[in-house]
Amino acid sequence: MSTTRKHTALPKAQILIEALPWLTRHHGKTVVIKFGGNAMVDEELKAAFAQDVVFLRHAGLKPVVVHGGGPQITAHLDKLGLVSEFKAGLRVTTPEAMDVVRMVLAGQVQRDLVGLLNRHGPLAVGMTGEDAHTMTAVKRYAEIDGESVDIGRVGDITGVEVGAVRALLDDGRIPVVSSIARSADDQHVYNVNADTAAAALAAALGAETLMVLTDVEGLYEDWPDSDEVISRLTATELEKLLPDLASGMVPKMEGCLHAVRNGVNTARVIDGRVQHSILLEIFTDEGIGTMVVPDAQGETA
């Protein structure tokens, strides 16, 4: 090999060495990743996401993917001539709409993602929160002007049973979970916010990290007056900011708060528009996005 070729390969070695402490720290740990936003609809970003998740698995981590599918659900409802209605930021989910939600999440979005992951080997297994009673929920009402409004089959998670997910992880698989839950009496199926579902699953699994993909760089310091991203904050600091956040960020940041207050070491909101953002966040010194840590960790995490 020529001297020139040796030198051109050096940056690759340096990148790998930089990743070493992070590989050591995360080896054997569970990482729950909420898949959504542009990463879910852009083909190149989807492919890069699948590569990242498979890389985590081969690097010795245990990734779990949780997804929703808002754009795909809306598109399918439109095809069927069913109106997409939202109240207080939540999709009004009639029984007819719930059938579409179930079909699109488990039959389209999940299958697509499982297929992308399995291009790299027999790794991914799709499931929904209904399977093996993984997620249980109760009916959720929207709050509008201080009043509770019925929005149909929308649920709040009340319980998580992680046996099936753990069994898949122990078998070296990558669970891909659709954000649908069942009622405790098995009479109803609910549409659940995927950010909330990912946070609940991360807490129940005692995950090392919750990662939430978004369409922004992270949590902004003083939006819209500044685009400076807060790189790190504690649970209490986040709680103080919640009332002033844009509505789209609220479930994501509430999910991060729930996770770190219930045993998850770090919760991160990262820009899913950046290819390989997951690897950049986990395996580099700089990281990207916003990291939330439990209060006790302070500046030492």
C-alpha positions in Angstrom: 0.0 0.0 0.0 1.4 3.4 -0.9 2.2 6.0 1.7 -0.5 8.3 0.3 -3.2 5.7 0.7 -2.1 5.1 4.3 -2.5 8.7 5.1 -5.9 9.1 3.4 -7.2 6.3 5.6 -6.0 7.9 8.8 -9.1 10.1 9.4 -11.2 6.9 9.4 -9.0 5.4 12.1 -9.3 8.7 14.1 -13.1 8.6 13.8 -13.2 5.0 15.1 -10.9 5.8 18.0 -13.0 8.8 19.0 -16.0 6.5 19.1 -14.2 4.0 21.4 -15.1 5.4 24.8 -18.7 5.8 23.7 -18.8 2.2 22.3 -17.5 1.1 25.7 -20.0 3.2 27.6 -23.0 2.0 25.6 -22.1 -1.6 25.1 -25.0 -3.9 26.0 -27.3 -0.9 26.8 -30.8 -0.4 25.5 -31.5 2.6 23.3 -35.1 3.5 22.4 -35.4 5.6 19.3 -38.6 7.5 18.2 -38.7 7.5 14.4 -40.6 10.4 12.9 -40.6 13.7 11.0 -38.7 14.1 7.7 -36.7 11.0 8.4 -39.9 9.0 8.0 -40.8 10.3 4.5 -37.5 11.0 2.8 -36.1 7.9 1.2 -32.4 8.8 1.7 -33.0 9.7 5.3 -35.0 6.5 5.9 -32.1 4.4 4.5 -29.6 6.3 6.6 -31.8 5.8 9.7 -31.9 2.0 9.0 -28.1 1.9 8.6 -27.7 3.8 11.9 -29.9 1.4 13.8 -28.2 -1.7 12.4 -24.8 -0.1 13.3 -26.0 0.3 16.9 -27.0 -3.4 17.0 -23.7 -4.6 15.6 -21.8 -2.2 17.9 -23.2 -4.1 20.9 -26.2 -1.9 21.8 -29.8 -3.0 21.9 -31.9 -0.6 19.8 -35.7 -0.5 20.0 -37.6 1.7 17.4 -41.0 3.2 18.1 -42.9 5.0 15.4 -46.1 6.8 14.5 -47.1 7.9 11.1 -49.1 11.1 11.0 -48.4 12.1 7.3 -49.2 8.5 6.1 -52.4 8.3 8.1 -53.6 11.7 6.8 -52.8 10.6 3.2 -54.8 7.4 3.5 -57.7 9.1 5.2 -57.8 11.5 2.3 -57.8 8.7 -0.2 -60.9 7.2 1.6 -62.6 10.6 1.7 -62.4 10.8 5.5 -61.6 14.2 7.0 -58.5 14.6 9.2 -59.6 16.7 12.2 -57.4 17.9 15.0 -58.3 19.3 18.4 -55.7 20.7 20.8 -53.1 19.2 18.5 -54.5 15.6 18.7 -56.0 13.7 15.8 -59.8 13.1 16.3 -59.9 9.3 15.9 -63.3 7.9 15.1 -63.7 4.1 14.9 -63.4 4.3 11.1 -60.2 6.4 11.5 -58.9 4.0 14.0 -59.1 1.2 11.5 -57.0 3.3 9.1 -54.5 4.2 11.9 -54.1 0.5 12.7 -53.7 -0.5 9.1 -51.3 2.3 8.1 -49.0 2.0 11.2 -48.8 -1.8 11.4 -49.3 -2.6 7.7 -47.5 0.2 5.9 -45.1 2.3 8.0 -43.9 -0.6 10.2 -43.5 -3.0 7.3 -41.5 -0.4 5.3 -39.1 0.2 8.2 -38.8 -3.5 9.0 -37.9 -4.2 5.4 -35.2 -1.5 5.3 -33.6 -2.9 8.5 -33.8 -6.4 7.2 -31.8 -5.6 4.1 -28.8 -5.8 6.5 -29.8 -9.2 8.0 -32.6 -11.0 9.7 -32.8 -8.5 12.5 -36.0 -6.5 12.7 -39.3 -7.8 14.1 -42.5 -5.6 13.8 -45.1 -5.4 16.6 -47.6 -3.0 18.0 -48.4 -2.0 21.5 -51.3 -4.4 21.3 -49.1 -7.4 21.0 -48.5 -9.4 24.2 -50.3 -6.6 26.0 -47.1 -4.4 25.6 -49.0 -1.1 26.0 -52.2 -0.5 27.9 -54.1 2.8 27.6 -57.2 4.6 28.7 -59.2 7.1 26.7 -57.7 10.5 26.5 -59.7 13.8 26.3 -58.5 17.0 24.8 -58.5 20.1 27.0 -60.0 23.1 25.1 -60.7 26.3 27.0 -60.7 24.4 30.3 -63.2 21.8 29.1 -62.7 18.1 28.3 -63.5 17.3 24.7 -64.1 13.8 23.4 -61.6 13.0 20.5 -62.5 9.4 20.0 -60.0 6.5 20.1 -57.0 8.5 21.4 -55.3 7.0 24.4 -53.0 7.8 27.3 -50.6 4.9 28.3 -51.3 3.5 31.8 -49.1 0.4 31.7 -46.2 -1.2 29.7 -45.4 -4.9 29.7 -41.9 -5.3 28.2 -41.6 -9.1 28.3 -42.0 -9.5 24.5 -39.7 -6.7 23.7 -37.0 -8.0 26.1 -37.3 -11.5 24.6 -36.7 -10.0 21.1 -33.7 -8.0 22.4 -32.3 -11.1 24.1 -32.5 -12.9 20.8 -30.5 -10.2 19.1 -33.5 -8.8 17.2 -34.5 -5.1 16.7 -38.1 -4.6 17.8 -40.0 -2.0 15.7 -43.1 -0.9 17.7 -46.2 0.9 16.3 -47.8 3.4 18.7 -51.1 1.6 19.2 -52.3 0.4 22.6 -55.2 -1.7 24.0 -57.6 -1.0 26.8 -57.2 -3.0 30.0 -60.5 -4.9 29.2 -59.4 -5.6 25.6 -62.6 -3.8 24.4 -60.9 -0.9 22.6 -57.7 -0.1 20.7 -56.3 3.4 21.0 -54.1 5.7 18.9 -51.2 6.9 21.1 -48.8 9.7 20.6 -45.6 8.1 19.4 -43.3 10.4 21.5 -45.3 9.4 24.6 -45.2 5.7 23.7 -41.4 5.8 23.1 -40.8 7.5 26.5 -43.1 5.1 28.3 -41.3 2.1 26.7 -37.8 3.6 27.4 -38.7 4.0 31.1 -40.2 0.5 31.4 -37.1 -1.0 29.8 -34.7 1.0 32.0 -33.1 2.2 28.8 -29.8 4.0 28.8 -31.1 6.5 26.3 -34.2 7.8 24.6 -33.6 9.5 21.3 -36.4 11.5 19.6 -36.0 12.4 15.9 -37.5 15.8 15.0 -37.5 18.3 12.2 -35.5 20.9 14.1 -31.9 21.1 15.4 -33.0 20.6 19.0 -34.6 22.8 21.7 -34.0 26.4 21.0 -32.8 28.8 23.7 -35.1 31.7 22.8 -37.2 30.8 19.7 -38.0 32.7 17.5 -35.6 35.4 18.6 -32.6 33.1 18.6 -31.7 29.8 16.8 -29.2 28.9 19.5 -29.8 25.3 20.5 -29.7 24.3 24.2 -27.2 21.4 24.1 -27.9 20.1 27.6 -30.4 20.7 30.5 -31.6 19.0 33.6 -35.1 17.7 34.2 -36.0 20.6 36.4 -34.7 23.2 33.9 -36.8 21.5 31.2 -39.9 21.5 33.4 -39.6 25.3 33.8 -39.5 25.7 30.0 -42.4 23.4 29.1 -45.2 26.0 29.4 -43.6 28.3 26.8 -42.7 25.6 24.2 -44.2 25.4 20.7 -47.0 22.9 20.7 -45.2 20.4 18.4 -42.3 20.2 20.9 -44.4 19.7 24.0 -45.0 15.9 23.6 -41.4 15.3 22.7 -40.0 17.3 25.6 -42.6 15.9 28.0 -41.5 12.4 26.8 -37.9 13.3 27.6 -38.9 14.6 31.0 -40.9 11.4 31.8 -38.0 9.2 30.7 -35.2 10.8 32.8 -37.5 11.0 35.8 -38.2 7.3 35.5 -34.8 5.7 35.3 -33.6 6.6 31.8 -30.0 8.1 31.9 -30.3 10.5 29.1 -33.1 11.7 26.7 -32.1 13.4 23.5 -34.0 15.4 20.8 -32.0 15.3 17.6 -32.4 16.6 14.0 -33.7 13.7 11.9 -33.0 15.8 8.8 -29.3 15.2 9.2 -28.1 11.9 7.8 -26.6 9.6 10.4 -27.7 12.0 13.2 -28.1 9.0 15.6 -24.4 8.0 15.2 -23.2 11.6 15.5 -25.1 12.0 18.7 -24.0 8.7 20.3 -20.5 8.2 19.1 -18.9 11.6 18.8 -17.5 14.1 21.4 -19.6 17.0 20.0 -22.9 15.3 19.7 -25.9 17.2 18.2 -29.3 18.2 19.4 -30.5 18.7 23.0 -29.7 16.3 25.8 -31.9 16.1 29.0 -30.4 14.5 32.1 -31.8 13.7 35.5 -31.3 16.4 38.1 -28.9 14.3 40.2 -26.5 14.1 37.2 -26.1 17.8 36.8 -23.0 18.6 34.9 -21.3 15.3 35.4 -23.3 13.0 33.0 
